[in-house]
Every structure is written in structure tokens, then in C-alpha cells.
């Protein structure tokens, strides 16, 4: 494990850009695709700003969501909706590169459907092996939508699990589970600010 201490937002984004460039290049050389999972919140902001400053061809990137709120895409709580409304999709990435949850269904259905989508990119019967997961961390230590003390921390059977009682609103979400997170080739945790120190 490597810990990188950064002095300010610009340095965080510069470090993240370097990691994204290196890992994506290695993945594309090896498998002709870069499979990345991203979280929402501040991690998404850092990802967006880092990618917007990149000059590389990003057409071989496939972007998944480490967790997502089960809300309409036009909601301010939708991570995919945030991406769609922002510069990232207009300037750097195509909508077809994003693997997003299906709208208009409940959390258990959305989790099951997301697994079906993931099976198009990862081998069925074995854990997904993301090239990189970009994860944030809440002040309480939660990662994705895996909250301290929640029963989902013990989930070992499914790639993506629903949560309908999130202690942080909105209550209905889907999330990658710890076995998937732990099987990623690279995990980058971006945590900034005094409350997360």
C-alpha cells in the first residue's frame, strides 16, 4: 500500500491523473480495455477534474459505478446524472462508455440487473477484477454504500448488493461488495479534509 499525502486540491488531482494515466495504459496494453469503477461525492469531483486535464485517447475506458443511489437520473443525488450533466460526458467520454443502473426499478432489482450488465465485461462465476476502483470515504469511514455496523459488510455471495436502509439519505442504493472491492487490481482512496483525517 502506498500513502500519498497531498498539499491541496491541485496536488490531489495531479497525483490522481498520473495514476489514471499509468493504470489505464497498462490495462489497455494488456487487455485492450480499461475497466474502472468510480464513487460519487468528492471522489467523482477529483476524477472529473483529473480526466478533463488528460490528453490521452479515452475511447477504451469502461466506467462502472462503485455504488449508486436508486433515484431518477435527473435527481441531484444520482451519480450518473451528475456525470451526464457535467463537462466529462460533453468533452471527454461517451455515454456508451458508462455502465449505469436501470431507472424506474427498486434497489434489489437494480442490483440484480447491474450484475447482469457487469457479466458482459467480467467472467461469470468468478469475482470481477477491476483495473482500478476510485473510492471516497465518508467521515464515518464508509466506503461505497458499505456503512459501519451494517449487515452488508458481511455479504460474500453477490457482486452488487441492494441497500434500502442507508443511514445516509437517500436510503435506497446499490453497492459493490467487499469481495469485489478487495479483488480489484488497484484501489485508490481519495480522502481530503479535516473531518476525514
JOHUVEN-V795027 format. One record per residue. PHI is phi in whole degrees, -180 to 180 (999 if undefined). Layout:
phi=PHI
phi=PHI
//
This chain:
phi=999
phi=-116
phi=-109
phi=-113
phi=-93
phi=-119
phi=-103
phi=101
phi=-60
phi=-59
phi=-72
phi=-58
phi=-67
phi=-65
phi=-64
phi=-65
phi=-58
phi=-62
phi=-65
phi=-61
phi=-62
phi=-67
phi=-69
phi=-66
phi=-62
phi=-62
phi=-65
phi=-68
phi=-63
phi=-81
phi=-132
phi=65
phi=-157
phi=-117
phi=-105
phi=-123
phi=-109
phi=-124
phi=-97
phi=-88
phi=66
phi=-66
phi=-61
phi=-65
phi=-62
phi=-64
phi=-61
phi=-58
phi=-65
phi=-66
phi=-68
phi=-62
phi=-92
phi=-85
phi=-105
phi=-68
phi=-75
phi=-105
phi=-67
phi=-99
phi=-86
phi=-120
phi=-111
phi=-110
phi=-112
phi=-67
phi=-155
phi=-154
phi=-84
phi=-86
phi=-141
phi=-60
phi=-60
phi=-85
phi=-76
phi=-66
phi=-86
phi=-81
phi=-65
phi=-61
phi=-60
phi=-62
phi=-63
phi=-63
phi=-83
phi=-97
phi=-73
phi=-57
phi=-77
phi=-73
phi=-105
phi=-128
phi=-126
phi=-97
phi=-54
phi=-68
phi=-81
phi=-97
phi=-102
phi=-120
phi=-74
phi=-77
phi=-84
phi=80
phi=-127
phi=-81
phi=-61
phi=-61
phi=-67
phi=-65
phi=-65
phi=-64
phi=-68
phi=-68
phi=-60
phi=-60
phi=-66
phi=-63
phi=-64
phi=-75
phi=-119
phi=-128
phi=-69
phi=-64
phi=92
phi=-133
phi=-69
phi=-58
phi=-122
phi=-59
phi=-68
phi=-157
phi=-115
phi=-104
phi=-119
phi=-99
phi=-150
phi=-79
phi=-57
phi=-86
phi=93
phi=-72
phi=-126
phi=52
phi=-114
phi=-106
phi=-99
phi=-53
phi=81
phi=-83
phi=-62
phi=-65
phi=-61
phi=-97
phi=-66
phi=-127
phi=-100
phi=-119
phi=-73
phi=-128
phi=-120
phi=-85
phi=-134
phi=-118
phi=-134
phi=-59
phi=-68
phi=-112
phi=-67
phi=-73
phi=-73
phi=-99
phi=-151
phi=-124
phi=-151
phi=-62
phi=-98
phi=-58
phi=-58
phi=-70
phi=-58
phi=-70
phi=-93
phi=-65
phi=-66
phi=-142
phi=-123
phi=-117
phi=-100
phi=-110
phi=-132
phi=-132
phi=98
phi=-62
phi=-68
phi=-105
phi=-61
//
